[in-house]
Amino acid sequence: MLFRQWRSACAYKFSLLLFAVSLAEGICLTETGSRMYDGNLWWGAFICYDILLLESLIQLLCSLHKKIRTPVEAATSVLCCGTFVWHVISGIVFLGLMLAGVSYAVMIGTESYLLQEMWGIVL
């Protein structure tokens, strides 16, 4: 999004601010005890990311609806559309892996010690 478009998009700026605050909340605040690894304070960041994604999609569609004037706007539109298509394809692949039973918690070097250390799993 170009700066002059960003300057006039109040909903986009608000969703970006919400995401920044919720991300800071998820990073800076933690729970203790048995809920330490649940990630309950990250829900705000996940929801605000979805709001930011939807608002970004709205801005992208609005910019595609307008006539492209400069090569910079054309390159920005192509880059944003490519990024969105990549995001959709990645989501479809992720969904396929989840439906196939592949866990999203697969780690590199899944030794039993690493699993015990990171997730508290007793093997």
DAUR-V390598 format. One record per residue. N is the residue number from 0. PSI is psi as a letter, one per 30 degrees, with the letter a starting at -180 (none if undefined). OMEGA is omega in whole degrees, 0 to 359 (999 if undefined). BURIAL is + if it has 9 or more other C-alpha atoms within 8 Angstrom, else -. Layout:
n,psi,omega,burial
N,PSI,OMEGA,BURIAL
N,PSI,OMEGA,BURIAL
//
This chain:
n,psi,omega,burial
0,k,179,-
1,l,187,-
2,e,182,-
3,f,174,-
4,e,181,-
5,e,183,+
6,e,183,-
7,f,183,-
8,i,183,-
9,e,180,-
10,e,178,-
11,e,179,+
12,e,179,+
13,e,180,-
14,e,176,+
15,e,177,+
16,e,178,-
17,e,180,+
18,e,180,+
19,e,180,-
20,e,181,-
21,e,176,+
22,e,176,+
23,e,177,-
24,e,180,+
25,e,181,+
26,e,189,-
27,f,183,-
28,k,178,-
29,l,173,-
30,l,178,-
31,l,177,-
32,b,185,-
33,f,180,-
34,g,186,+
35,e,184,+
36,g,181,-
37,f,180,-
38,h,183,-
39,f,182,-
40,g,178,+
41,f,181,+
42,e,178,-
43,e,179,+
44,e,179,+
45,e,180,-
46,e,180,-
47,f,174,+
48,e,178,+
49,e,177,-
50,e,178,+
51,e,178,+
52,e,179,-
53,e,179,-
54,e,176,+
55,e,177,+
56,e,177,-
57,e,179,-
58,e,178,+
59,e,180,+
60,e,176,-
61,e,180,-
62,e,177,+
63,f,179,+
64,e,179,-
65,l,178,-
66,k,180,-
67,k,186,-
68,e,187,-
69,l,175,-
70,f,178,-
71,e,177,-
72,e,179,+
73,e,179,+
74,e,178,-
75,e,179,+
76,e,179,+
77,e,179,-
78,e,180,-
79,e,178,+
80,e,177,+
81,e,178,-
82,e,179,-
83,e,178,-
84,e,177,-
85,e,179,-
86,e,180,-
87,e,179,-
88,e,178,-
89,e,178,-
90,e,178,-
91,e,178,-
92,e,179,-
93,e,178,-
94,e,178,-
95,e,178,-
96,e,179,+
97,e,179,+
98,f,177,-
99,f,177,-
100,g,177,-
101,k,183,-
102,k,177,-
103,f,181,-
104,g,178,-
105,k,183,-
106,l,176,-
107,k,180,-
108,h,185,-
109,i,173,-
110,l,181,-
111,e,179,-
112,e,179,-
113,e,177,+
114,e,178,+
115,e,184,+
116,e,186,-
117,e,188,-
118,f,180,-
119,g,181,-
120,k,177,-
121,j,181,-
122,none,999,-
//
